[in-house]
Amino acid sequence: MNFVLDTNVLVSGTFWKGDSAKIIKCIDNKKIELVLSEELIEEYNEIIKRDEILDKIQNKNLILDKSVQRIIQDSIIVEPKKKFYIVKEDSDDNKIIECAFEGKIDYIISQDNHLLKLKEFNDIKIITPKRIYKN
């Protein structure tokens, strides 16, 4: 199975315990494949450098560098060619749809209600980190 993780799941799984961290561990152990785009990597990199994240972690630079490198190293990187305008309430979420479509993935894992309310797009299921263990 392959997945696109919303950046909220990536950040949560990188720094905190819970269902998102379990997914990151599965990626690290090569049990599932993570598909990302450069846009999603840039967004992840930007988010983890925000003050509210930096204030919560120790050894900031070391952890940040390792987490970004690990995510990129363990991912299949695609370059979406098709643009979608599916998520009207938050147009930034469309880059997740675009990456998923280009990567021909099975699931989008997100905690974002704008994406979750779609439930599915082009046979790609959109679910929460908690639901992945129920499928």
N, C-alpha and C positions, 0 to 999 in steps of 0.2 A: 504494500500500500504506500501511496505517497500523499503528501499533505502540503498545503500552504498554511503557515501560521500567521495570523494577524500579529502585528507588532505588540499588541497588548499581551498576547500569550507568550511571545518571545521574551519580553522584558520580565514578565512574572516568572516564567520558567527559568530564566537565567539567574535571578537573584533571590527568589523565595521558594519555599516548599509548597507542595500541593499538586494538583492535577497537571498544571502546566509544566512543572518541573519533571513529572513522570514522563511527559511527552519528550522533553529535551533529552532525558536519559535514554529513551528508546531510540532517538536519533543518534546519540553518541554511541550506542551499542549496535547501530546499523540494523535495527529491527524495523524501522520505517524510514522512508526517504523524505527529506525536506526539500521543497522546491521554493526558490525565492527569485526575485528580480533585483536588479541594482537599485530600483526605487525603494523597495522594501528594506534592503540593507541600509540604504542612506537614512531612511526614516528610523530604523532601529538604532543606528549609530547616533542620530540626533537625540532621540528620546533618552537613551541611557546616559547622556551627558548633561541632562537637565539637573538643576540644583536639587529638586525634590528627590531624585534618584541618588545623586551623589551623596546627599546628606545621610542616606540610609545604608550605605555600604562602606566597608573599611578597605584600606589598601586600594583606593580608587583606580589609579592608573593601571596597576597590574591586573586587577579584575576586569576592567573595561577592555584592555587590549586583548586579554585571553578570551573573553566572551565573544567579542566581535570576530576574532580569528577563528574560533571554534565554530561559530555559526556559519561563517562563510566556507570553511573547509569541509564541513559536513553537509553542505547543500549542493543541490543541482541548481545552477543559475540559468534562468531563461531571460530572453529579451522579448517582452510582449510586442506583437506587431499590430494587434487589433485593440482598439479603444472601445470601452463600454461605458454607458451612462445609465447604469442600472440603479445605483444607490444615489437617489436624488437628495436625501437629507444630509449626506456627508460625502461629497464627491471624491474626497481622498480615499474612501473605501473602494472605489472602482479599481484602483491599482491592484488590489488583492484579487478581485474578479479577473482582471486581465492576466495576472501571473498564473492563476489557477487554470484558466482557459489555455494559455500557451503551454503550460507544463503538463496538460492532460492529467490532472490530479484527481484523486478520489474524494478528498475532503478539504474543506476550508475549516480551520479550527479558530474560533474567535469568541470573544466575550462582548463584542460590540452588537448592540441591539439592532442597529441599522442593517447589518449583515444577517444576523440571526433570524430576523423576521422574514427574510427571503426563503429560508429553509433549504432551498436548492436552486442551482443555476446550471443549466446545460448538463444535467445528470451529475453535477458535483454537489454533494451534500454539505450543508453549512451547519456545523454543530459546535457546542461548547467543549472545552477540554474534558469536563466531567463525562459527557456523553460518549466520548470516543471509547471509553472502557465498557460501554454497554452495547456497542455494535460489534 
